[in-house]
Amino acid sequence: GQTRHSWGTTLGACADRGWHTMCVDLRGHGRSEWAPDGDYTLDAFSGDVVALARALPEPPVLVGASLGGLASLAAIGERPDETVARALVLVDVAPRLEEAGRDRIAAFMLEHMESGFASLEEVADAVAAYNPHRPRPANLDGLAKNLRRGDDGRWYWHWDPTFVSGKLGAHDETRSSVVDPHRLSDAARGVRVPTLLVRGRVSDLLSEEGARELLELVPHARMVDVAGAGHMVAGDRNDLFNDAVVSFLEELRA
């Protein structure tokens, strides 16, 4: 449900060290097109990642948060005979996710999906209720990047409402297609590239047990646990997140 602006200063931090960085909105999100057939399955998302990677002059390092991480994991792990990417960074996501955390995200996305918000102040209130440990921004202009203005003058999240129902016709069915622990575990076993897991220490979506399970499935992977961050790691502690990603990239270059 986020947009490419959610990464904060990460792109600049990587570019400052000589990396060519790209930030992409998944289908149905941000400024990317909405799927005309309502296909928001894992096959669709991972297929888009593969298509993008193949279009680049050399395999990229894929950094994916939440849904982007699941799509990247499937893109790499389900094609073990193809070098889709040079390396993988998973941000607070793994095959095993906590049901309570998933339900809380779903409730947040559904709550104002049809009615929207009368003002950015209402948006800030909703974000603060979902993510109380993050300081409320003094300037609300940044929130506008994650929303679109409807013809009725109200603010709506910048993602396709069909994303929560999609091709399968119901939110729970669509979500189950994307968050399939058996499929994702099989994909993790197929990952051969250098892998970093960045977990938010107070995340209610990826538990310590879920993170350890990922490290067992991908034995060569390592993890950074970011203090003071929840599921939205890059937004909660952008400084520590940047340090983790940049250190990993420098190791790759070395």
C-alpha positions in Angstrom: 0.0 0.0 0.0 3.0 2.4 0.1 4.7 4.3 -2.7 8.3 4.7 -3.8 8.5 7.8 -1.6 8.4 5.6 1.5 12.2 4.9 1.2 13.1 8.3 2.5 16.8 9.1 1.9 17.9 5.5 1.1 18.3 6.1 -2.7 20.5 9.1 -2.1 22.6 7.2 0.5 23.3 4.4 -2.0 23.9 6.8 -4.9 26.4 8.8 -2.8 28.5 5.6 -2.7 28.4 5.1 -6.5 25.4 2.8 -6.9 22.9 3.4 -9.7 19.6 3.3 -7.8 16.0 2.9 -9.0 12.8 3.1 -7.0 9.7 1.5 -8.5 6.1 1.4 -7.6 4.6 -2.0 -7.9 1.6 -2.5 -10.2 -1.5 -0.8 -8.8 0.6 1.3 -6.5 1.8 5.0 -6.6 2.2 6.2 -10.2 2.4 2.7 -11.8 -0.6 1.6 -13.8 -3.5 -0.3 -12.3 -3.9 -3.9 -13.6 -6.9 -3.8 -16.0 -7.7 -7.4 -15.2 -7.3 -7.0 -11.5 -4.4 -9.4 -11.3 -2.6 -8.7 -8.1 -1.4 -12.3 -7.4 2.1 -13.2 -6.4 2.7 -14.5 -10.0 1.9 -11.0 -11.3 4.1 -9.1 -8.9 7.0 -11.4 -9.2 6.7 -11.5 -13.0 6.9 -7.7 -13.0 10.1 -7.9 -10.9 11.6 -10.4 -13.3 10.7 -8.3 -16.3 12.3 -5.2 -14.8 15.5 -7.1 -13.9 15.8 -8.5 -17.4 15.5 -5.1 -18.9 18.5 -3.8 -17.0 22.1 -4.1 -18.4 23.2 -6.3 -15.5 21.4 -8.1 -12.7 20.5 -5.7 -9.9 20.5 -5.9 -6.1 16.8 -6.2 -5.3 15.7 -4.4 -2.1 12.1 -5.2 -1.3 9.9 -4.2 1.7 6.9 -6.2 2.6 5.0 -7.0 -0.6 8.0 -5.9 -2.6 10.2 -8.4 -0.7 7.8 -11.3 -1.3 7.7 -10.5 -5.0 11.5 -10.3 -5.1 11.9 -13.5 -3.1 9.6 -15.4 -5.5 11.3 -13.8 -8.5 14.8 -15.0 -7.5 14.0 -18.3 -5.6 11.6 -19.7 -8.2 14.2 -19.3 -11.0 17.3 -20.9 -9.6 18.8 -21.4 -13.0 18.5 -17.8 -14.0 20.5 -14.9 -12.4 17.5 -12.6 -11.8 19.5 -10.5 -9.3 23.0 -10.1 -7.9 21.8 -10.0 -4.3 18.6 -9.7 -2.2 17.6 -7.4 0.7 14.3 -8.4 2.4 12.8 -5.7 4.6 10.7 -7.1 7.4 9.3 -10.0 5.5 9.8 -13.7 5.3 7.7 -16.8 4.4 6.3 -17.0 7.9 4.4 -13.9 8.9 2.2 -13.3 12.0 -1.5 -13.4 11.4 -2.3 -10.6 13.8 0.1 -8.3 12.0 -1.4 -9.2 8.6 -4.9 -8.6 9.9 -3.9 -5.2 11.3 -2.4 -4.1 8.0 -5.6 -5.3 6.2 -7.8 -3.4 8.6 -5.8 -0.2 8.1 -6.0 -0.5 4.3 -9.7 -1.3 4.3 -10.8 1.3 6.8 -10.8 4.4 4.6 -10.6 2.6 1.2 -14.0 3.8 -0.1 -14.7 6.9 2.0 -11.2 8.5 1.8 -10.1 11.4 4.0 -11.4 14.9 4.2 -7.9 16.3 5.0 -4.3 15.4 5.5 -4.9 15.9 9.2 -7.3 13.0 9.1 -4.6 10.9 7.2 -2.1 11.8 9.9 -4.5 10.7 12.6 -5.0 7.3 10.9 -1.3 6.7 10.5 -0.6 7.7 14.1 -3.3 5.2 15.3 -1.7 2.4 13.2 1.9 3.4 14.0 1.9 5.1 17.4 5.7 4.8 18.0 6.5 7.0 15.0 6.5 10.7 15.7 3.6 12.6 14.0 5.1 14.8 11.3 5.0 18.6 11.8 4.7 19.1 8.1 2.0 17.0 6.5 2.9 17.8 2.8 5.0 14.6 2.6 1.8 12.5 3.2 0.3 13.8 0.0 2.8 11.8 -2.0 1.1 8.6 -0.7 -2.4 9.8 -1.6 -4.4 10.9 -4.7 -7.0 13.6 -4.8 -10.4 12.4 -5.9 -12.9 14.3 -8.1 -14.8 14.8 -4.8 -11.9 16.7 -3.3 -11.2 13.9 -0.7 -7.9 12.1 -0.3 -7.5 8.4 -1.2 -4.5 6.1 -0.8 -2.4 5.9 -3.9 -3.2 2.2 -4.7 -5.8 0.4 -6.7 -8.8 -0.5 -4.5 -9.0 -3.7 -6.6 -5.7 -4.7 -4.9 -7.7 -5.9 -1.9 -10.0 -8.1 -3.9 -8.4 -8.5 -7.3 -8.5 -11.4 -9.7 -9.6 -13.9 -7.0 -12.6 -11.8 -6.0 -12.1 -11.5 -2.2 -9.5 -9.8 -0.1 -8.7 -12.9 2.0 -8.2 -15.0 -1.1 -6.0 -12.4 -2.8 -3.9 -12.1 0.3 -3.5 -15.8 0.6 -2.3 -15.9 -2.9 0.5 -13.4 -2.1 1.3 -14.7 1.4 1.6 -18.4 0.8 4.1 -19.8 3.4 4.6 -23.1 1.6 5.3 -21.5 -1.8 7.5 -18.8 -0.2 9.5 -21.3 1.8 10.2 -23.3 -1.4 11.3 -20.1 -3.0 13.6 -19.2 -0.1 15.3 -22.6 -0.5 16.1 -21.7 -4.1 17.9 -18.4 -3.2 21.6 -18.7 -3.9 22.6 -15.0 -4.1 23.9 -13.0 -1.1 20.9 -12.1 1.1 20.3 -9.7 3.9 17.2 -9.6 6.1 16.4 -6.3 7.8 13.8 -6.7 10.5 12.1 -4.0 12.6 12.6 -5.1 16.2 9.1 -4.1 17.3 7.5 -5.4 14.1 4.2 -7.2 14.7 4.4 -8.9 11.2 7.8 -10.6 11.3 8.5 -12.2 14.6 11.9 -13.4 15.8 10.8 -16.9 15.1 9.8 -16.0 11.5 13.2 -14.4 11.0 15.1 -17.4 12.3 13.1 -19.6 10.0 14.1 -17.5 7.0 17.8 -17.8 8.1 17.4 -21.6 8.3 15.9 -21.7 4.8 18.6 -19.4 3.4 21.7 -20.5 5.5 24.0 -18.0 3.9 21.8 -15.0 4.7 22.3 -12.7 7.7 20.0 -10.4 9.6 20.1 -6.9 11.0 17.6 -6.1 13.7 16.7 -2.4 13.7 15.9 -1.0 17.1 12.9 1.3 17.4 11.5 0.2 14.0 8.2 -1.6 13.3 7.2 -3.1 10.0 7.8 0.1 8.1 11.6 -0.1 8.8 12.8 2.5 6.3 10.2 5.0 7.5 10.6 4.4 11.2 14.5 4.5 11.4 15.7 5.6 8.0 19.2 6.3 9.3 19.8 2.8 10.7 18.1 1.2 7.7 20.4 3.1 5.4 23.5 2.0 7.4 22.4 -1.7 7.1 21.8 -1.5 3.3 24.9 0.5 2.5 27.1 -1.8 4.6 25.7 -4.8 2.7 26.3 -3.2 -0.6 29.9 -2.3 0.3 30.5 -5.9 1.2 29.2 -7.0 -2.2 31.5 -4.5 -3.9 34.5 -5.7 -1.9 
